[in-house]
Amino acid sequence: MITITNANLLMQQKRLVDLALKNRLPSMFQGSTWVDAGGLMSYSTDEFAAFRRAAVYVDKILKGAKAADLPVEQMAKFEFVINLKTAKQIGLNITQSVLYRADRVVK
């Protein structure tokens, strides 16, 4: 199961994670909060770093900068997060070579 986060799905995060676990579905999500909630894995930008960058933009705008004059930024760092507990629950063996590639492993 692969999902892309939006407000509607985020409100149902626990329900979707539980559904994937119940049906033993490997799951891939956009954002590590899903993995922390029990999802199998995620590959996305660091959500909290994006929020911090957004705050910098808000600060600049509140100090008088024109939004149209600010450069568009693209997040450069992506993180790969794996939940080993979930992998075991659904009967999936994650190889050591994949674990080495992960930025964070939830045990």
Residue pairs with C-beta under 8 A, 6 or more apart in sequence:
1 20
1 25
1 26
1 27
1 28
2 27
2 28
2 29
3 9
3 16
3 27
3 28
3 29
3 30
3 34
4 30
5 29
5 30
5 31
5 34
9 16
13 33
13 34
13 37
14 37
14 38
17 27
17 34
17 37
17 38
17 39
18 38
19 25
20 26
20 27
20 39
20 40
20 90
21 38
21 86
21 89
21 90
24 89
24 90
24 91
25 90
26 40
26 90
26 92
27 34
27 39
27 40
27 41
27 86
28 39
28 40
28 41
28 42
28 43
29 35
29 39
29 41
29 42
29 44
30 42
30 43
30 44
31 42
31 44
31 47
32 42
32 44
32 46
32 47
32 79
32 81
32 104
33 47
34 42
35 41
35 42
35 81
35 82
35 83
35 86
35 106
36 83
36 106
38 83
38 85
38 86
39 83
39 86
40 82
40 83
40 86
40 87
40 90
40 92
41 80
41 81
41 82
41 83
42 79
42 80
42 81
43 78
43 79
43 80
43 81
44 78
44 79
45 75
45 77
45 78
45 79
46 75
46 77
46 78
46 79
49 75
49 77
50 75
53 73
53 75
57 67
57 70
60 70
61 67
61 70
79 103
79 104
80 101
80 102
80 103
80 104
81 102
81 103
81 104
81 105
81 106
82 94
82 98
82 99
82 102
82 104
82 105
82 106
83 105
83 106
84 94
84 99
84 105
84 106
84 107
85 106
85 107
86 106
87 93
87 94
99 105
